[in-house]
Amino acid sequence: MKRLLSLMAGLLWLSACGSNEVTVEISGGDGQLLRLDANDLRYHHNRLNRAGATTFSDLKAGQYVVSIVAGSYIDTRVLEVESAPMTGVSQYPVKFSVPAGANAAFGREGTIVYASTLTRQRNWDLFTVDVATGTITQLTDTRDFEQQPSWSPDGERILFTMGEVMTNFDVWVMNADGTGRIRLTEHPERDADADWSPDGSSIAWVSQRDGDVSVWIMDSEGGNKRKLVQGREPAWSPDGDRIAFTSSAFEGNDEIYVIDVDGGNMRQLTADKRFDWHPAWSPDGKRLAMASERFGGQELMVAGGDFTRQVRVTIAENTFEVEPKWSPDGRALAYSGKMTIGADGELAADDKGRPLGSYDIYLVPASGFDWDDTTERPVRPINLTQTEDRDERSPSWRTF
């Protein structure tokens, strides 16, 4: 009897040869490459693709998440796959439609302001680079450190941090040509990392004046200072209602949060043992870019929807990509990056996998670039500054 039952079970198992398939179909895309993050469906399938259909077979029962990033468009779908049928194939279609124009090539126009220093003799100054021509203009030349510049909403003024590295830093503002400097904060503790509200009436910045590293808010002329929340790297939402920021005060490691400007409705967006930092809002307020150490290096991620699902868009462990800022049209990112390509065409790194060279200001489509595990690299970041002996950090991009 036992042998009969065993034989019947074996026959039943042999007859249960059905399978599950998920087909991801993407339409639109303006003929440009876009990113398909289907890592849940197939390990390491987060790659640049063209519009079309991709099928993933032999899937077990469970929940799967699929995302695409295409210029100013990002979307995520969650699907539930049931147990495979006894026979045949169960089909699970997932369809994305990229609106016309959303994935068009980004506009190389406007001006980026950034901080730069010689690598061997630190003395940070502020510069601008014309995005179309690559023409670089120096704005400051002092013995103080000028860092963390941020364009005003009208592009006529620049917030920045200035001070001596061994003493103190404060928040200043100046005209777009480097003239007319005005000090906005003056305190024995460090003030830094300022960002304008969309209407230009207020400024968020980071201060240690009460003992904690915290985000503060003040009027654009420096008055009415108030503490908002423990954290740093504030980024004001385009609607003016919220501020995204980085903090290690709540989880013990750097995570991204968002909070209303009145201090209410704080929400955690990232949750990973590795650091996430440098949040940046897209011009339409529907996406966030950020930097992350989740994948062994320092990569960029983009999130849409409720921002809790982040898609990695730079697939290169032996590079650093930090401090992202969106292009005015929302289809590209500027960032501070370290990426040295050797004579063999591959990335140059030290024995610990850290990239060689210095930081430069780069541009890349919002869908990012692929490098690891591929020899086809149709999208490569554009190096705007290309300096071998200087570090360039903290880009801020205006429209003209």
ABEGO torsion letter per residue (X at the ends): XAAAAAAAAAAAAAABABBBBBBBBBBEGGGBBBBBBAAAABBGBBBBBBBEBBBBBGBBBEBBBBBBBBEABBBBBBBBBBBBBABEBBBBBBBBBBBBGAABBBBBBEBBBBBBBBAABBBBBBBBBBAAAGBBBBABBBABBBBGBBBBAAGABBBBBBEBAABBBBBBBBBAAGBGBBBABBBABBBBGBBBBAAGABBBBBBAAAGBBBBBBBBAAGBGBBBABBEBGBBBBAAGABBBBBBAAAAGBBBBBBBBAAGBGBBBABBBABBBBGBBBBAAGABBBBBBAAAGBBBBBBBBEAGABBBBABBBAABBBBGBBBBAAGABBBBBBBBBBBAAGBBBBBAAGBBBEBBBBBBBBAAEBBABGBABBABBBBBAAGBAABBBBGBBBBAX
